[in-house]
Amino acid sequence: MNLNIWQVLFLALLQGVTELFPISSLGHTVIIPGLLGWGDLVRDKNFLPLIVALHLGTSIALVIYFWRVWLQVLRSIVKTVKDGEVKRGTEEWVSFLIIIGCIPGGLLGVFLETPLKMLFASPLVAAAFLVVNGTILFVGEQLRRRTEAKAAIANLDAKKREAQFRPLSSLSWKEAVIVGFAQALALIPGISRSGTTMVAGLGVRLNHEDAARYSFLLGTPLIAAAALLEVPQLAGQSMTVWLYVLLGMVVAGVAAFLSTKFLLKYFETGRLYPFAYYCWAVGLLSLFFFLVVLHV
């Protein structure tokens, strides 16, 4: 694979930041190399395994950041097997919500692997879906604001308004499946995994912070599973390439860790609108460049 260290560092930073921000890491990974003229790199059969390896760095960072949660997940599974039941509203139930929410994306990723890889090679498709992603974020935030507005019109006090929204542990398994299917949309380059899962979380009345936390937790197992399938395809690469990949994983992991810390703080009060506007701007400008300038 024709790869230099600056490309790896750039892609690693891009992956580490955009995986957690609701602006589609896959979309940026396809669009920006296209804008920079890295077409040969993107078309290389080892490009996807490289990107998945960078995703693995992100996944490891998420495990480190949420290590207490993942330790609780393991304990919950053991406890549930031992007791033979799990009660909704408990931390054990949250663990199973994570497992349930991962199932739709995992199944669709396996069955639709070939057509999805074809989409991955098209920066034009990624740019178009980035615009769609912006619309999903905007509509999701609008629906959220409408719920708040109804509470305000009903003259509910602050505590009652907060009661309009639910903790993560209160979700049903059916609602977890809905969020899981929303996550599966991110198999399309340009659609943000964190964005769609957050919007789905808001749709089932989670607050911004819990919707973000659930989104970040759902991504970790799927990213790790994809790495197990794709990264072995890098076998046979030179030692230099492997060193580049390992360096990229570290950089992506550090960027993801810092991004997670920032976003969880941001979503205590922040909204999805800035990310929607960003996706619209980048998607439309990229479409103009590919269609008018490059005549893709």
C-alpha positions in Angstrom: 0.0 0.0 0.0 1.4 3.4 -1.0 1.1 5.3 2.2 3.1 7.9 4.0 3.2 8.9 7.6 1.5 12.3 7.1 -1.5 10.7 5.5 -1.8 8.2 8.3 -1.5 11.0 11.0 -4.1 13.1 9.1 -6.5 10.2 8.7 -6.0 9.1 12.4 -6.8 12.6 13.7 -9.8 12.8 11.3 -11.1 9.4 12.5 -10.5 10.0 16.2 -12.5 13.3 16.2 -15.3 12.6 13.6 -16.2 9.2 15.1 -17.6 10.8 18.2 -18.7 14.1 16.8 -22.0 13.5 14.9 -20.6 14.4 11.5 -19.7 10.9 10.1 -16.2 9.6 10.3 -16.7 7.3 7.3 -18.1 10.2 5.2 -15.1 12.4 6.0 -12.7 9.5 5.4 -14.1 9.0 1.9 -14.7 12.7 1.0 -11.5 14.4 2.2 -9.1 11.9 0.4 -11.2 12.6 -2.7 -10.8 16.3 -2.3 -7.0 15.9 -1.7 -6.5 13.7 -4.7 -5.7 10.6 -2.8 -7.9 8.5 -5.1 -5.3 5.7 -5.5 -5.1 5.3 -1.7 -8.9 5.1 -1.3 -9.2 2.5 -4.1 -6.5 0.3 -2.6 -7.9 -2.9 -1.2 -6.1 -2.4 2.1 -7.5 1.1 2.6 -10.7 -0.1 4.4 -8.7 -2.4 6.8 -6.5 0.6 7.5 -9.5 2.7 8.4 -11.0 -0.1 10.5 -7.6 -0.3 12.4 -7.9 3.4 13.2 -11.5 2.8 14.3 -10.0 0.1 16.6 -7.8 2.8 18.2 -11.0 4.8 18.8 -12.7 1.7 20.3 -9.9 1.1 22.7 -10.1 4.7 23.8 -13.8 4.3 24.5 -13.1 1.2 26.6 -10.6 3.1 28.6 -12.9 6.1 29.1 -15.9 4.0 30.1 -13.9 1.3 31.8 -16.2 1.3 34.9 -19.3 0.9 32.6 -17.7 -2.0 30.8 -16.6 -3.7 34.0 -20.2 -3.3 35.2 -21.4 -4.9 31.9 -19.2 -8.0 32.5 -20.4 -8.2 36.1 -24.0 -7.8 35.0 -23.8 -10.6 32.5 -22.3 -13.0 35.1 -24.9 -11.9 37.7 -27.8 -12.4 35.2 -26.6 -15.8 34.2 -26.3 -16.7 37.8 -29.7 -15.3 38.9 -31.6 -16.2 35.7 -33.2 -12.8 35.4 -32.6 -9.1 34.8 -34.8 -6.3 36.0 -35.6 -3.2 34.0 -34.4 0.0 35.6 -31.2 -1.5 37.0 -27.5 -1.2 35.9 -27.7 -4.8 34.8 -30.5 -3.8 32.4 -28.3 -1.0 30.9 -25.7 -3.7 30.1 -28.3 -5.7 28.1 -29.5 -2.5 26.4 -26.0 -2.1 25.0 -25.9 -5.7 23.8 -29.4 -5.5 22.3 -28.6 -2.2 20.6 -25.6 -3.7 18.8 -27.5 -6.5 17.2 -29.1 -4.7 14.2 -25.9 -3.0 13.1 -23.9 -6.3 13.4 -26.4 -8.3 11.4 -26.8 -5.7 8.6 -23.1 -5.2 8.4 -22.5 -8.9 7.8 -25.4 -9.4 5.2 -24.8 -6.1 3.3 -21.0 -6.1 3.4 -20.4 -6.2 -0.4 -22.8 -3.4 -1.5 -21.6 -1.3 1.5 -18.0 -1.6 0.4 -19.0 -0.3 -3.1 -20.6 2.8 -1.5 -17.4 3.3 0.5 -15.4 3.9 -2.7 -17.7 6.9 -3.8 -16.9 10.3 -2.4 -20.0 11.7 -4.3 -22.3 9.3 -2.4 -20.6 10.2 0.9 -21.1 13.9 0.3 -24.8 13.4 -0.6 -25.4 11.4 2.5 -23.6 13.9 4.6 -26.3 16.4 3.6 -28.9 13.8 4.6 -27.1 13.4 8.0 -27.3 17.1 8.6 -31.1 17.0 8.0 -31.4 14.0 10.4 -29.6 16.0 13.1 -31.7 19.1 12.5 -35.0 17.3 12.5 -34.1 15.4 15.6 -33.2 18.5 17.5 -36.4 20.2 16.3 -38.5 17.4 17.6 -36.6 17.6 20.9 -37.3 21.3 21.2 -41.0 20.8 20.4 -41.3 18.4 23.4 -39.7 21.1 25.6 -41.9 23.8 24.1 -45.0 21.7 24.9 -43.8 21.4 28.5 -43.3 25.1 28.7 -46.7 25.9 27.3 -48.2 23.5 29.9 -46.5 25.7 32.6 -44.5 22.8 34.0 -41.9 23.7 36.5 -38.2 22.7 36.0 -38.5 19.4 37.8 -41.6 18.3 35.8 -40.0 19.4 32.5 -37.0 17.2 33.4 -39.4 14.4 34.1 -40.5 14.6 30.4 -37.1 12.8 29.7 -36.0 9.4 30.9 -32.8 7.8 32.2 -31.1 5.2 30.0 -32.1 2.4 32.4 -35.8 3.0 31.7 -35.6 2.0 28.0 -37.4 -1.1 26.9 -35.7 -3.7 24.7 -37.8 -2.7 21.8 -36.6 0.9 22.1 -33.0 -0.4 22.3 -33.6 -2.2 19.0 -34.9 1.1 17.4 -31.8 2.9 18.5 -29.8 -0.1 17.1 -31.4 0.2 13.7 -30.6 3.9 13.7 -27.0 3.0 14.4 -27.0 0.6 11.4 -27.7 3.6 9.1 -24.1 4.7 9.7 -22.9 1.7 7.6 -23.6 4.2 4.8 -20.7 6.7 4.4 -21.9 10.2 5.2 -24.4 9.1 7.9 -23.0 9.5 11.4 -23.3 6.6 13.8 -23.2 8.8 16.9 -25.6 11.3 15.2 -28.3 8.8 14.3 -28.1 7.0 17.6 -28.3 10.3 19.5 -31.3 11.4 17.5 -33.0 8.0 18.1 -32.1 8.3 21.8 -33.7 11.7 21.9 -36.7 10.3 20.0 -37.3 7.8 22.9 -37.0 10.8 25.3 -33.5 10.3 26.6 -31.8 13.6 27.6 -28.8 14.8 25.5 -26.2 13.5 27.9 -27.7 10.0 28.2 -28.3 9.8 24.5 -24.7 10.7 23.9 -23.4 8.2 26.5 -25.6 5.4 25.0 -24.3 6.3 21.5 -20.7 6.0 22.5 -21.2 2.8 24.4 -23.0 1.2 21.4 -20.2 1.9 19.1 -17.5 0.1 20.9 -18.5 -3.5 20.3 -19.3 -3.0 16.6 -16.0 -1.2 16.0 -14.1 -4.0 17.7 -16.0 -6.7 15.7 -15.3 -4.9 12.4 -11.6 -4.8 13.3 -11.5 -8.6 13.9 -12.9 -9.1 10.3 -11.0 -6.4 8.4 -7.6 -5.8 10.1 -6.2 -9.3 9.3 -6.4 -8.3 5.6 -3.4 -6.1 6.3 -1.3 -9.2 6.7 1.7 -9.2 4.3 2.2 -5.5 4.6 5.7 -4.2 5.3 6.9 -3.5 8.8 6.9 0.2 8.0 3.2 0.1 7.1 2.4 -1.8 10.3 4.3 0.9 12.3 2.3 3.6 10.6 -0.9 1.8 11.4 0.0 1.3 15.1 1.0 5.0 15.3 -2.3 5.9 13.7 -4.3 3.8 16.2 -2.6 5.6 19.1 -3.3 9.1 17.6 -6.9 8.2 16.8 -7.4 6.8 20.3 -6.0 10.0 22.0 -8.2 12.2 19.7 -11.3 10.0 20.5 -10.6 10.1 24.3 -10.4 13.9 24.3 -13.4 14.2 21.9 -15.5 12.0 24.3 -14.6 14.1 27.3 -15.5 17.3 25.4 -18.8 16.0 24.0 -20.2 14.6 27.2 -19.6 18.0 28.8 -21.0 19.8 25.7 -24.2 17.8 25.6 -25.1 18.7 29.2 -26.5 21.9 27.7 -25.5 21.9 24.0 -27.6 21.2 20.9 -27.2 19.3 17.6 -27.8 22.3 15.4 -24.1 23.3 14.9 -23.3 19.8 13.7 -26.3 19.9 11.3 -25.2 23.2 9.8 -21.6 21.8 9.5 -22.8 18.7 7.6 -24.9 20.8 5.2 -22.1 23.1 4.5 -19.4 20.5 4.0 -21.7 18.1 2.1 -23.0 20.7 -0.3 -19.6 22.3 -1.0 -18.1 18.8 -1.6 -21.0 17.9 -4.0 -20.3 21.2 -5.9 -16.6 20.4 -6.1 -17.0 16.8 -7.2 -19.7 17.6 -9.8 -18.6 20.9 -11.1 -14.9 21.0 -10.7 -13.9 17.4 -10.9 -16.9 16.2 -13.0 -17.1 13.0 -11.1 
